[in-house]
Amino acid sequence: MPHEGGKRKTVREAAPKRPLRPTATGWLGRGGGQAVSIQPADEFRATTVQVCGLYPFSVGTGTPMIGVPLGKNLATGASVCCDPISWFQRANLISNPSMFVLGKPGLGKSSLTRRMAAGLAGYGTLPLVLGDLKPDYVDLIQALDGQVITLGRGRGYLNILDPGEAHEAAARLSGEAADSRRLADESVQGATNETDPDAIARLLDEATAHNIRAVKLERLANQVLADAHGRRHTMIAALLTILRSEPPTDREETIIDRALKYLDESHDGIPVLVDLLRVIQEAPDEIRQVALDRGDLTRYKAITENLEASLIGLTTGGRLGEVFSQQTTTPMRRDRPVVYDVSSIDDSEGDLQAAILLACWSAGFGTVNVAAALADAELEPRRHYFVILDELWRALRAGRGMVDRVDALTRLNRARGVGLAMISHTMSDLLSLASSEDQMKAKGFVERSGMVVCGGLPGAEMPLLTSAVPLSVSEQSMLTSWQDPPAWDPVSGHESEPPGRGRFLIKVGGRPGIPIRVELTSAEMEVNDTNKLWHTTSRAGRAADPVNVEILP
């Protein structure tokens, strides 16, 4: 018999076998039918009317669907709609209807902006391209039945002393104010002849309303004239800054201001720069008083000598040519899309490019203010504008103090109904200015923007960019990967599409960015073709003979 105190043998029950399951790619092993790759399921998109039985959807898109359709979210594949005006006006996602676009050349910054401009035109917003240097927007504005204004040496002139429609608008507002005053007087006269208390009260209320409207119209008329005067003064100072590479002195700016007012009072018609030069040379008492010549004409000549020399350079040619010396060739309209085509100016003439860009911006913003004043007076319908400022860096580098000029021109009140798109290449363009004050002001353009849209950027840009826009490490890696050069196909002899073309990251404050890919439709291909001059083979040489290229193994 076994000893009872010995070890007992423990018998464990076998665990139940788990049923075999296929992996994500099928059964493993030979004959299992494992798939190397899985074909994605077909995806269909439709409106809520077409798939009403499936609506409301159980899962949202995660991206805003208000604004111009731009493309698909690279992370989720959902559609992304975005533009600064819709996100400010309808979606309340941003506090300022402005956008700053950054990215290396050739990655689609202009194509993205054109997509927004075309979509906003469908919503009733008028695109204003205030200076097209390539040109990138002429075909789009022509397709929208807009106005193309050509400027350049021998091609068109832009008079910086032309107040545009400001004087006409001010006269219209003053006339309406006079009519309101007359109606108020008639109501008061009617009340004095009336015996019914109710009728007297009604007539006095009408008189009060007419007087209030008259005061409002007179205020708007004065604002329009003051704004036109300020913009002309700013433009003259900006041209002098570009010509001298430094801003004019305080005394010179005071002389310019008084000379402009003297011209408005004494000159018949629209003055030009030659008229301003003539007034300064004639030395009327009003100007001599602000010049502080102490009653000495010789001292006055010495004070204004440098100013006269600069104005002579602006009226007779020189680096800035005669583009600003004559009456405006084609006045800008406020009821149609507009583009200023300045593509005839060569890149080697950087000063002229910067000067003409500033002049276009000044003329465009002046027209916008006139339209806003007439709409405030209920004399015209309210118009919203989408202003595009491309190649911003060219104007900023033109000379010391240009950042202040640009800042003064672009500070539009949100109540004006203006959306703003500023486009440049990199943050280095904005922070490479001479003085630290100008660098901080230029950086403020990005910081004040309601949204910042970034394309492919070098890795060295990340510290500069993150100082103005918060970016995560993954977002920085995404932007740097988009700036890689395209691959070269040795068989076809052509480059493939750059990896970052059409890819952008939309940033709003500290929120996570929305990565998108913009794909052009067939209708957009024609107006987005910036290489038209290269589609036809050059007739020089033997272009008709085919060239055979043999690639050896």
Secondary structure, DSSP 8 states (H G I E B T S, - for coil): ---TTS----------------BTTB--STTS---SS----------TTTTGGG-S-SS--SS--SS-EEEEETTT--EEE--HHHHHHTS---SSSEEEEE--TTSSHHHHHHHHHHHHHHTT-EEEEEEESS-SSHHHHHHTT-EEEE-BTTTB---TT--TTHHHHHHHHHHHHHHHHHHHHHHHHHHHT---HHHHHHHHHHHHHHHHHHHHHHHHHHHHHHHHHHHHHHHHHHHHHHHHTS---HHHHHHHHHHHHHHHHH--S---HHHHHHHHHH--HHHHHHHT-TT-HHHHHHHHHHHHHHHHHHHH-STTTTTTSS--SS---SSS-EEEE-TTS-TT-HHHHHHHHHHHHHHHHHHHHHHHHHHHTTSS----EEEEE-SHHHHHTTSTTHHHHHHHHH---GGG-EEEEEE-S-HHHHH-SSSHHHHHHHHHHHHTSSEEEE----GGGHHHHHTTS---HHHHHHHHHHTS---EETTTTEE---TTTTEEEEE-TTS--EEEEE---HHHHTTT---GGGSS--SSSSTTS--------
